[in-house]
Amino acid sequence: MLIKGLGAVIPGGISVQDFCAIAGTDKAMAKKILESFVKNGIGRFEGDVIDFDSADKLKAAIFAIKNGATIDEVAVHLDWRDFEGLVAKIFEAKGFSVIKNLMLTKPRMEIDVVGIRLGIAVLVDCKHWKRQSPSTLRNTVTKQIQRVRHYVKKTRGAMAVPVIVTLYQEQLSFIEKVPIVPILQFSSFVDEIYGNLDQVNVIETE
């Protein structure tokens, strides 16, 4: 049931009628899906319109997974923007300053999401791909370390932690002390990171 609603979770206001059309379901089923979403903190009703924000599609996907949908079923409805939106919302909810799509120059590099708190920046690369080979994953980590070093070089007095967030990873793991975090565990990871800085790769200005 919930899978049908994922494609209709669009940032901004959408009427129940339009939700029906996009989800390919009748009004009764649409209302049932929407009420379930809202009850679980996904979107909010404003009259006969439901308002979604940029993080709600991924929240809805996670909710669907917890209720029996497979990751493969929900993944087709998601893109990189959904990951970035939820990562940013989690940072903001925990008192971080947030920068999305930070562009660095010379050389040109982009960092998906930066969360800054207590003088330490957490630089996140959001990955929406299926399970990868160890060599491909290691290459992803190497590139993120390069981005973080570039960020630190450009930011006086910076301390930064490279992090990879992914949909398909089943549990927290590390490569070169870089955390590879399942999106389902990202909130708790952020809660604990400052107490575990000795376990992660903290890159500082030389």
N, C-alpha and C positions, 0 to 999 in steps of 0.2 A: 504493500500500500504506500509506504513512505517514499519508495523509489520513484513512483509516478510524480510526486510533488517536487523532486529535486530540480528538475529542469525549469520549473516555474518560480524558483526562489531567485528573484531578480532585484537588485538594489533599487530602492524607491518604492513608491506606492503602486500596488496592483490590486485590481478589484477581484472579488471572488469569481465573477464571470470570466475574466481574462485568465485567472489561475486555472479554471476548468478547461479552457480552450488549450492552454499551453501544456497542461498535465495530461490532457486527453481523458478526462474523467467527468462524472456528473457532479452537480452542485452539492448533493448530499455527501459524496465521498470527498470532494474538495474541502468542504467545511470541516469534516472529520480530520483530515490531514492538517489543515491550518490550525484547528484548535489544539491538536497534539503538538504542533510546532510551538505555538505561543505559550502553551503550558510549560514547555521545557526551555523557555528563554530564547526562542528563535522567532524574530519578528514581533510585531505588535499590531493589534487591530485599531483602526481609526474609523469608526462607523463600518461601512461595508467595504473598506479598503484595508489591506494589510501592508504594513511598511517594513521592508527588509533593509538591513545595512550590508556593508561590504563583507562582513565576516559570516553572515547567516547561512550562505550556501554550504560552507564547509562544516559549520555547526550542525546543519541538517543532515549532512552526509555522515558525520560521526554518530549522530543520533540514530540514523538508519542502520549503521553497522552494529551499534549496541543492541538494536532490536531485530537482529537476524539477517540483515542484508550483507552480501559479500562485498569485500573491498573492490573486486572487479566490477560489480554491478554499479557501485557509486562512482567509481573513478571516471567513467565516461562522461559524467556530468560536471566534472571539476576541471579547472585550469590553474595556472600558476597564480593568477590574481586572487583566487579563493584562499590559497595558502597564505599569501602575503597579508591579506585582509585579516585573517584570524590571528596570525602571529602578532600583527600590530595591535589588535584589540586586546590580546592577552597581556602584552607589554604595558599598554595604557592602563589596564585594570589594576596592574600591580605597581603603578606609580612611576613608570619609566617615561622618559622623553623619547619620542619615536621619530625616526626618519625613514621614509620608504623610498626605494629606488634611488639611493644615493649614488651619484655619478662622480667618479674620480678621473683625473686626467694625467697624462704623461707618465705611464701609459693609461689609456682609457679603460676603466673597469667600473662595473656596476655592482652595488651591494643591495640585495633585495630589501632587507629590513635591518635597521640599527635601533637597538634599545639601550638607552643610557641611564644609569642610576648609580649613585654613590661613587661617581668618578670612574666607573668602568663601563665600557661599551660592549654589548653583546651583538656580534655581527652575524646575521642569519642568511644562509643560502637555502631557499625553499625549493625542494625537489619533488616534482610530480612525475615520478617514473616508477616502473615496476622494479622488482628485485634485481639488483645488479651484481655482477661478478665482483669478487674482492678487488681485482685490479682496477676496474672502472670506479668503484667506490673510493679506492685510495687516490685515484687521479682527481676525483671531485674534491676530496679533502685537501690535496696539494694545492689546487687552484684557489680554494677558499683561504688557505693560509697565506697565499700570495696576495690576495685582496686585502686581508687584514693587515699584513705588513705594509702595504701601500697606504692604507688608511692611517695607520699609526705614524708613518713617515710624514704624512701631510697634516697631522693633528698634534700640535705641541702638547707634551705631557700626557699623551694618551696611553691608556691601558685597555686592551681589547681581547675578547675571546671569540674565536671562530666557532660557529655551530652550523650543522646541517640539519634541517627538518624535512622529514619525508612522510609520505602516506603509507608506504608499504613496509617499512621497517617494523618488526614486531616487538622489539625491545631496545632499550638504550644500549648503545655500544660506543666504542672509541677506536679511532685510528690516529696515531700520533698525538694522543691526548685531546683530539678534537671530538666532541660529542656528536653522535648521529642519533637524533631524537625522533621517535614516532610522534606525529602531531597529537595523538591521543594522550601523550605523556608530557607535552610541552609545558603546560601550565604548572605541573608539579616540579618539572625541571627548573623553571624560572624561580620558583619558591626556594629551591635548595641551592642554587648556583653559588651564591655568595658565601655559603658555608662550606663549599667544596672547591674553592679556587685552586687548592693545591693538587687537585686531580685533573684539571683541565689545562689546556695550552693557553697561557696568558702572555700576550705579546705586548711589549712595552717600547716606548720611544728610546732609542739608544742614546 
